[in-house]
Amino acid sequence: QRNLLEEDSDEEEDFFLRGPSGPRFGPRNDKIRHVQNQVDEVIDVMQENITKVIERGERLDDLQDKSESLSDNATAFSNRAKQLRRQMWWRGCKMKAIIALVAVILLLVIIVPIVLKYRT
């Protein structure tokens, strides 16, 4: 296109590549100018829309990264909660076993002397 717009191009090429120029078109020139202004406005709107779509894509990428991070954190939290639950269960079992052992020892301390006393 740049080669066609060089100085050695003829008037027909200029017309098709650059649009009409000069007052030689009379009242049609206003209509063409009006249409060209509308086209320029549409181009501006489309450029803004493309910019917004690109920004939206970037925001979506950020949200996806945050979502993946939250998912990883949730998985780590779940695994840690399961591990902690098991630890607490074992701790509870140990405590119950210690209490049962103390109770058995107390019963033996109380019952054995009584049994020995009545046997003799």
Secondary structure, 3 states (H helix, E strand, C coil): CCCCCCCCCCHHHHHHHHCCCCHHHCCHHHHHHHHHHHHHHHHHHHHHHHHHHHHHHHHHHHHHHHHHHHHHHHHHHHHHHHHHHHHHHHHHHHHHHHHHHHHHHHHHHHHHHHHHHHHC
